[in-house]
Amino acid sequence: MRYGLALLLALSITSNVNARAQTDLPYAMAEAFSTALRFVRVDRGCKVIDKDPDAAFVSFECNDDGKVKRGSLELFKVTAGVRMQVTLGDDTHGMELRWLELFERKLRDERGTPTPPTPPAATPSAKKDGGV
């Protein structure tokens, strides 16, 4: 009886946990955001609920066999390009990882392989003359 009560208590305490998946991509923010918007609308067939190009954020709903699933996609500027973060509240972490994989493929297919960033120009340092 004690074990049954403990199990019932443990099951009643569980809550929905929204995991997030993210990856860094070597693309500019503007091209990544416009591609992300098309990815959500066209490729995944979801309805865009809210979007903000300045904040690089898209919130969406997808219809999956009559059940509405919500999610969001965010882009953050990082040194080597952008960081994309996907949150799918009603799906598994594995599905979030799949979205990242498909989005990265779409970027590569549409935008090509990004050119590596050019390193900053070296500034000439003061020459040391040995104190002469």
C-alpha positions as CSV (number, residue, x, y, z in Angstrom):
1,M,0.0,0.0,0.0
2,R,2.8,2.4,0.8
3,Y,4.4,1.8,-2.6
4,G,1.1,2.4,-4.4
5,L,0.7,5.7,-2.5
6,A,4.2,6.8,-3.3
7,L,3.7,6.0,-7.0
8,L,0.5,7.9,-7.1
9,L,2.1,10.9,-5.4
10,A,5.1,10.8,-7.9
11,L,2.7,10.7,-10.8
12,S,0.7,13.6,-9.6
13,I,3.7,15.8,-9.2
14,T,5.0,15.4,-12.7
15,S,4.6,18.4,-15.0
16,N,5.3,19.3,-18.6
17,V,8.9,20.1,-19.2
18,N,9.7,22.2,-22.3
19,A,13.2,21.1,-23.5
20,R,15.1,23.2,-25.9
21,A,17.6,22.3,-28.6
22,Q,20.1,24.7,-30.1
23,T,22.9,24.8,-32.6
24,D,25.3,27.5,-33.9
25,L,25.2,28.2,-37.6
26,P,27.7,30.3,-39.6
27,Y,25.2,32.5,-41.4
28,A,24.1,36.1,-41.1
29,M,21.1,37.0,-38.9
30,A,19.0,38.4,-41.7
31,E,19.3,35.4,-44.0
32,A,18.9,32.9,-41.2
33,F,15.7,34.6,-40.0
34,S,14.0,34.8,-43.4
35,T,14.9,31.2,-44.0
36,A,13.6,30.2,-40.6
37,L,10.2,31.9,-41.4
38,R,9.9,30.0,-44.7
39,F,11.0,26.8,-42.9
40,V,8.2,27.1,-40.4
41,R,5.5,28.2,-42.9
42,V,6.3,26.2,-46.0
43,D,8.4,23.2,-45.1
44,R,6.8,22.3,-41.8
45,G,3.3,23.6,-42.7
46,C,2.8,25.5,-39.5
47,K,0.8,28.7,-38.8
48,V,2.9,31.6,-37.6
49,I,1.3,33.1,-34.5
50,D,3.8,35.8,-33.8
51,K,7.0,37.0,-35.3
52,D,9.5,39.7,-34.6
53,P,12.4,40.2,-37.1
54,D,14.1,42.6,-34.8
55,A,14.2,40.0,-32.0
56,A,14.6,37.2,-34.4
57,F,11.7,35.2,-32.9
58,V,8.9,33.1,-34.4
59,S,6.1,31.5,-32.5
60,F,3.9,28.9,-34.3
61,E,1.2,26.3,-34.2
62,C,1.3,23.0,-36.1
63,N,-1.7,20.7,-36.7
64,D,-0.7,17.1,-36.1
65,D,-3.6,14.7,-36.7
66,G,-6.1,17.2,-35.3
67,K,-4.0,18.1,-32.3
68,V,-2.5,21.6,-32.2
69,K,1.1,21.7,-31.2
70,R,2.9,24.9,-30.3
71,G,6.5,25.9,-30.5
72,S,9.0,28.7,-31.0
73,L,12.1,29.4,-32.9
74,E,14.7,32.0,-31.8
75,L,17.9,33.2,-33.3
76,F,20.7,34.9,-31.3
77,K,23.8,36.6,-32.7
78,V,27.0,34.9,-31.8
79,T,30.6,35.4,-32.8
80,A,30.6,32.9,-35.6
81,G,27.1,33.6,-37.0
82,V,23.8,32.8,-35.3
83,R,22.5,30.4,-32.6
84,M,19.2,28.8,-33.4
85,Q,17.1,27.5,-30.6
86,V,13.9,25.5,-31.1
87,T,11.3,24.8,-28.4
88,L,8.6,22.3,-29.1
89,G,6.3,22.2,-26.1
90,D,4.4,19.1,-27.2
91,D,7.1,17.1,-28.8
92,T,10.2,15.2,-27.7
93,H,13.7,16.6,-27.6
94,G,14.5,14.3,-30.5
95,M,12.0,16.1,-32.6
96,E,13.6,19.4,-31.7
97,L,16.9,18.0,-32.8
98,R,15.3,16.9,-36.1
99,W,14.0,20.5,-36.7
100,L,17.5,21.8,-36.2
101,E,18.9,19.3,-38.7
102,L,16.3,20.1,-41.3
103,F,16.7,23.8,-40.8
104,E,20.4,23.6,-41.2
105,R,20.0,21.6,-44.4
106,K,17.5,24.2,-45.8
107,L,20.0,27.0,-45.0
108,R,22.8,25.2,-46.8
109,D,20.6,24.3,-49.8
110,E,19.2,27.8,-50.2
111,R,22.1,29.9,-49.1
112,G,25.1,27.7,-50.0
113,T,28.0,26.9,-47.9
114,P,28.9,30.0,-45.9
115,T,32.3,31.6,-46.4
116,P,34.4,31.5,-43.3
117,P,34.6,34.9,-41.6
118,T,37.7,36.9,-42.4
119,P,40.0,37.3,-39.4
120,P,40.4,40.8,-38.2
121,A,43.3,42.7,-39.7
122,A,46.4,42.5,-37.5
123,T,47.4,46.0,-36.2
124,P,51.1,46.8,-36.5
125,S,52.7,46.6,-33.1
126,A,55.3,49.0,-32.0
127,K,58.8,47.9,-32.9
128,K,61.1,47.4,-30.1
129,D,64.5,48.7,-30.8
130,G,66.2,47.3,-27.7
131,G,66.3,50.7,-26.0
132,V,68.5,52.4,-28.5
